[in-house]
Amino acid sequence: MSSTTRQLYYEAAINEALHQTMAADPAVFLIGQGVKSPWYVGNTCTDLMSRFGESRIIDTPVSENAITGAAVGAALAGMRPIVVHPRIDFMMYGLDPLVNEAANWHYMSGGKASVPVVVWGIINRGGEQAAQHSQSLHAWFAHIPGLKVVMPSTPHDAKGLLIAAIRDDNPVMYLPDRWLNGYLGDVPEAMYEVEIGKAAIRREGTDLTIVASSFLAVEAIKAAEELAHRGIDAEVIDLRSIKPLDRDAIVKSVRKTGRLLAVDGGWMSFGVSAEVAAVAAEGAWDTLKSPVRRLALADVPAPASRSLEQAYYKNATHIVAEACSLLGRGLTGKDVVQE
């Protein structure tokens, strides 16, 4: 098989994963709202309908519970469905078949049944869309035993994690961020998997560890480059998988650097940043040179005002500010953000 690598956009990498897995396995099908419309799913589903037909690309009415329930039932019957929710905010009605059924069937059947369903929930924030269209609920799903949760930050991982999720016999939450759709990256032409539960070290460093995921993993790399200009050598860990969490990678890095900045695109309280901080506290407490620092969203709904959004959503500038403060370089978040 060809090992050609070329540059693809994030959403094109998702599209290629769908084409390849559906061509390779007739049990794979896609169901959800707006799968024929770029307004809903961008370019991730381009040409799927014309290639595979309406029996495998099922464009549904607005009924999150029915769509998710149908996918879970199909998975129990031996299919490998992918159910897409164009906005993760709107899949609340689909939680019952996902949390009460899909996550539990393998355990309740004594391991005799599995539910190989991929729940593709698109994170869509910013653009003055306000609270009901701007939530990243990944920490919710990571709390549920029986669910795996992946959040790719690069086109390479967007393809590889989706293929791995489709082939997995467990229910997997696949949560790409629409902010990443226009990012280019190297993607092999051949089919491949990115291991679920394995973090990536995006940059090695010695002064502090920055742990992030999804869009903020990209921002963390930008922040590390800026920190290098300030004489701070930051190591960046891209979690890629929120559940299972690569605890060994976090502990190993923190034991090397002695400092941790846990960054997350969800809310501060009871979120992924808290879990990462706990992992470091349990596994590397004796090597910590300073208290663990967290950077996440304030515990308030997303604003609609563009100026408030700029303060609410975190980015490389905020990460630089927190890292400088953590290392006692005399900079506060307010100072750096106003530069």
C-alpha positions, 0 to 999 in steps of 0.5 A, a space after each residue: 500500500 502507498 505510503 505517500 504523505 501529503 498535506 491535507 486540511 483537517 476537515 479533508 483528513 476526516 473526509 478521507 478517513 470516512 471514504 477509506 473506512 466505508 470502502 473497506 468495511 460494508 458494516 460502516 455507515 454514517 447517520 445524522 443531521 445535515 450529512 449532505 450539507 456543508 453548512 452542518 458538517 463543512 467539507 467532512 462529508 464531501 462526495 460520500 452520498 454520491 459514492 455510497 448512497 442513501 442506504 449508508 449515508 443517512 441524512 435524518 430529521 432533527 431527532 437526536 435521541 432517535 438518531 443516537 438510539 438507532 446507531 446504538 441498536 445497529 452497533 449491537 446488531 453487528 454494524 459499525 455506525 458513525 452518528 454525527 451531531 453537527 453541534 455537540 450542544 444539541 445532542 443532549 437528547 441523545 444522552 440516554 442511549 449513549 450513557 445508559 445503553 452504549 456505555 453499559 452493554 459490554 459490562 451488563 452482558 458479561 463481555 458477550 456484547 459490544 457496541 462499536 459506535 462512533 459518536 461524532 460530536 462537532 465542537 463549534 465555538 466563537 463567532 458570537 454564537 453565545 451559550 447554546 452553540 458554544 459548549 465543549 462538553 468533553 469532560 462530561 463524556 470522559 466521566 462515564 465508564 465505558 466511553 472513550 473520548 478522543 480530541 484530535 488537534 492535527 489533520 494526521 490525528 483527525 484521520 488516524 483517530 477516526 479510523 481507530 475509533 471506527 475499528 474499536 469495539 467500544 463506543 468512542 466519542 470523536 470530538 473534532 473542533 471546527 476551529 481546526 478545519 482550516 489547519 493544514 498538516 501532513 497526512 499519509 494516503 494509506 489507512 492508519 490508526 492513531 492509538 487511542 489513549 496515547 498522548 503525543 509530545 509535540 515539543 520537548 522542554 525542561 522548564 515546565 510541562 504544558 498539557 493541552 488537547 484539541 485546539 488548545 494543543 495547537 495554541 500551546 505549541 505557539 505559546 511554547 515558541 513565544 516562551 522560548 524567545 523569553 528564555 523559557 523551555 516548555 514541553 508540550 503534551 497533546 493529550 489526543 485522548 481524554 479517556 483513556 488518559 495517558 497518565 504515564 506521559 503526564 507524570 514522566 514529563 512533570 517529573 522531568 520539568 517539575 512544573 505543570 500548566 494544565 490547559 483545557 477548552 472546557 470549564 475550570 471546575 470538575 474538568 480535564 484540567 483538574 484531572 490532569 492536575 490530580 494525575 501530576 499531584 498523585 504521580 509526581 508530587 515529590 518533584 514539583 517545584 511549584 504548585 500546579 497551575 490550571 488554565 480553562 474557561 471561567 465557570 460561566 456560559 459563553 458570551 455573545 459579545 465578540 469583545 467578551 469572547 476574546 477574554 473568555 476563550 483561551 489562546 496562546 497569549 493566555 498560555 504565555 501569561 500563565 507560564 510566565 507567572 508560574 515561573 515567577 517572571 513578573 508577568 501577569 495575565 493582564 500584562 501579557 494579554 494587553 501587549 
